[in-house]
């Protein structure tokens, strides 16, 4: 089953190597991998030990290093051939990777390929179960910024629902996360702080978020929220490839079974729910 994900990553790496000046956006690479855009980057990062953006830059710079040593092409032409129409940005990126500007690298004439980066596997520490969850309708407060600050959105959402006398109609709290924090800057991360709710109007500033029913891989994490990152890595790197499952085109979300107001950090229970195709 792991071979399926190995084959996906090999397709992506081949595509990057073959199209250094092409469209190497996350959306395009997700299509090459035949994975949901919501989950491709987490899978790539977990399996390869580097982000897709890092891999793209590393491979582009390697192609450039070969051209610098083996051809007499002008720097600007080499830069364009590896996807850098701006010579200054190419020079800066090359120097960051190889520690020297392209012209100096060419003068030395030493070809130094970069080794591939792979993450060393770790034993799975958390149990994962596959279960069928019902659809969830959320009254949610949108949040843009670091995921560690989503508590503010939960507080505001709770205040709005309390003022509207809707808290009694709400169920559990659910955080919906649309971006991989290793691929998107903290200021641009998108999420929703949601409260499960049945029928009824959901009005601004709250937004309605619907999570579809279906099969989910559910990892139950016990401990402070600061440890969730390691749990995500194990879910995407260790469990998912071995499972043979494919993520659905729906974002990952967290269900909070208790809160810091109820228990100490070491007793917090969080379910990480990965929708499956």
C-alpha positions in Angstrom: 0.0 0.0 0.0 2.9 2.4 0.8 4.0 2.0 -2.9 0.9 3.9 -4.0 2.2 7.0 -2.2 5.7 6.4 -3.3 4.5 6.3 -6.9 2.6 9.6 -6.3 5.7 11.3 -5.0 7.9 10.0 -7.8 5.4 11.4 -10.3 5.6 14.8 -8.7 9.5 14.7 -8.6 9.7 13.7 -12.2 7.3 16.4 -13.2 9.3 19.1 -11.3 12.6 17.8 -12.9 11.0 17.8 -16.4 9.3 21.2 -16.1 11.7 23.5 -14.2 10.3 26.6 -16.0 6.7 25.4 -15.9 3.7 25.8 -13.6 4.9 24.2 -10.4 2.2 25.6 -8.1 0.7 23.5 -5.3 -2.5 23.1 -7.3 -0.6 21.7 -10.3 1.5 19.4 -8.3 -1.6 18.2 -6.4 -3.1 17.3 -9.7 0.0 15.4 -10.7 -0.1 13.5 -7.5 -3.8 12.9 -7.9 -4.4 14.1 -4.3 -6.8 16.7 -2.9 -5.4 20.2 -2.8 -6.4 20.3 0.9 -4.0 17.4 1.7 -1.3 17.2 -1.0 1.2 19.5 0.7 0.9 17.8 4.1 1.5 14.4 2.5 4.4 15.7 0.5 6.0 17.4 3.4 5.5 14.4 5.8 7.0 11.9 3.3 9.7 13.9 1.7 11.0 15.9 4.7 10.7 19.2 2.9 7.9 21.4 1.6 7.0 21.2 -2.1 8.2 24.8 -2.5 11.6 23.8 -1.1 11.8 20.8 -3.4 10.9 22.9 -6.4 13.6 25.5 -5.6 16.2 22.8 -4.8 15.6 21.0 -8.1 15.6 24.2 -10.1 18.9 25.3 -8.6 20.4 21.9 -9.3 19.4 22.2 -13.0 20.9 25.6 -13.1 24.1 24.4 -11.5 24.5 21.8 -14.2 23.9 24.3 -16.9 26.4 26.7 -15.4 29.2 24.1 -15.4 28.4 22.3 -18.6 27.3 25.1 -20.9 28.3 28.7 -21.7 24.7 30.0 -21.8 24.3 33.5 -20.3 23.1 33.6 -16.7 19.8 35.3 -17.7 19.0 32.4 -20.1 19.8 29.8 -17.5 17.6 31.7 -15.0 14.7 31.7 -17.4 15.2 28.0 -18.2 14.6 27.2 -14.5 11.6 29.4 -14.0 13.3 32.7 -12.9 12.6 35.5 -15.4 14.2 37.9 -13.0 18.0 37.5 -12.8 18.3 39.2 -9.4 15.9 36.8 -7.8 17.6 33.8 -9.4 21.0 35.0 -8.2 19.7 35.4 -4.7 18.0 32.0 -4.6 21.1 30.2 -6.1 23.4 31.8 -3.5 21.1 30.7 -0.7 21.2 27.1 -1.9 24.9 26.8 -2.9 26.5 29.5 -0.8 27.9 31.4 -3.7 26.6 33.4 -6.7 26.0 31.7 -10.0 29.0 33.5 -11.7 31.4 32.4 -8.9 30.0 28.8 -9.1 30.6 28.7 -12.8 34.2 30.0 -12.4 35.0 27.2 -10.0 33.5 24.6 -12.4 32.7 22.2 -9.6 29.4 20.3 -10.0 28.0 19.7 -6.5 24.6 18.0 -6.7 22.4 18.5 -3.7 21.4 15.3 -1.9 17.7 14.5 -1.7 16.0 15.1 1.6 14.0 12.4 3.2 12.3 12.2 6.6 13.2 9.4 8.8 10.2 7.4 9.8 9.1 7.3 13.4 6.9 4.8 15.2 3.3 5.7 15.3 2.5 6.9 18.8 -1.3 7.5 18.5 -4.1 5.2 17.6 -6.0 5.9 14.4 -9.4 4.5 13.7 -11.5 4.7 10.5 -15.1 5.6 11.3 -18.2 6.9 9.5 -19.1 10.4 10.8 -22.4 12.2 10.1 -22.5 15.5 8.4 -21.7 18.5 10.6 -23.2 21.9 10.2 -21.2 24.6 11.9 -21.9 28.2 12.9 -18.3 29.4 12.5 -16.3 32.4 13.0 -13.7 32.9 10.2 -10.1 33.3 11.3 -7.1 34.4 9.3 -3.7 34.1 10.9 -1.6 31.7 13.0 -3.6 28.6 14.0 -2.3 29.1 17.6 -4.5 32.2 17.7 -7.7 30.6 16.7 -8.8 30.7 20.4 -9.7 34.3 19.8 -12.1 33.3 17.1 -13.7 30.7 19.3 -14.2 33.3 22.0 -15.8 35.8 19.7 -18.0 33.1 18.1 -19.1 32.0 21.6 -19.9 35.5 22.6 -22.0 36.1 19.4 -23.9 32.8 19.9 -24.5 33.6 23.6 -25.8 37.1 22.8 -28.3 35.5 20.4 -29.2 32.8 23.0 -28.1 30.1 20.7 -25.4 28.4 22.8 -27.9 25.9 24.2 -28.6 24.7 20.7 -25.0 24.2 19.9 -23.0 21.0 20.2 -19.3 20.5 20.2 -16.5 22.9 19.1 -14.8 22.1 15.8 -11.8 23.8 14.2 -11.5 23.6 10.4 -8.1 24.1 8.9 -7.6 24.8 5.2 -3.8 25.3 4.8 -0.6 23.6 5.8 1.3 25.9 8.2 4.6 24.6 6.7 3.5 25.9 3.3 1.6 29.1 4.1 2.9 32.1 6.1 1.2 32.4 9.5 -0.6 35.7 8.5 -2.2 33.9 5.5 -3.5 30.7 7.2 -7.2 30.2 6.9 -9.4 28.5 9.4 -12.9 28.5 11.0 -13.7 28.3 14.7 -17.0 26.3 14.6 -19.8 25.3 16.8 -22.0 22.4 15.8 -25.6 23.5 15.3 -28.8 22.1 13.9 -31.4 24.0 11.8 -31.8 27.8 11.9 -30.3 30.8 10.3 -26.6 31.6 10.7 -26.0 35.3 10.3 -22.9 37.5 10.1 -20.4 37.7 11.5 -20.8 34.0 11.8 -20.6 31.8 8.7 -22.1 28.5 7.8 -19.6 25.7 7.3 -20.8 22.2 6.2 -18.6 19.2 6.7 -19.9 16.2 4.6 -20.7 12.9 6.1 -18.4 10.0 5.3 -15.4 8.0 6.3 -12.8 9.7 8.4 -9.4 8.6 9.7 -9.6 9.8 13.3 -6.5 10.3 15.5 -7.3 10.9 19.1 -4.6 13.1 20.7 -4.2 13.6 24.4 -2.1 16.5 25.7 -1.5 20.2 25.1 -2.3 21.7 21.7 1.4 22.4 21.2 1.8 18.7 20.5 -0.7 18.5 17.7 1.9 19.2 15.0 3.7 15.9 15.8 0.4 14.0 15.7 -0.3 15.5 12.2 3.1 14.4 11.0 2.5 10.8 12.1 -1.0 10.8 10.6 0.2 11.9 7.2 3.6 10.3 7.1 3.2 7.0 8.9 -0.5 6.0 9.0 -1.8 7.3 5.6 0.8 5.7 3.3 0.5 2.3 5.1 -3.3 2.5 5.1 -3.7 2.6 1.3 -6.4 5.2 1.9 -6.8 8.5 -0.1 -7.8 11.8 1.4 -11.1 13.2 0.3 -11.4 16.7 -1.2 -12.4 18.2 2.1 -10.3 19.9 4.8 -9.0 18.3 7.9 -10.7 19.4 11.1 -10.3 19.0 14.8 -13.0 18.1 17.3 -12.4 19.3 20.8 -13.7 16.8 23.4 -12.9 19.1 26.3 -11.4 22.6 26.7 -8.6 24.3 28.7 -11.3 25.7 30.9 -12.3 22.2 31.9 -9.1 20.2 32.3 -5.3 20.9 32.6 -3.3 20.9 29.3 -2.1 17.3 29.7 -5.7 16.1 29.9 -6.9 17.8 26.7 -8.5 15.4 24.2 -8.5 16.4 20.5 -9.7 14.3 17.6 -7.9 15.0 14.3 -10.3 14.0 11.5 -9.0 13.4 8.1 -11.8 12.9 5.5 -11.3 9.9 3.3 -12.4 9.3 -0.3 
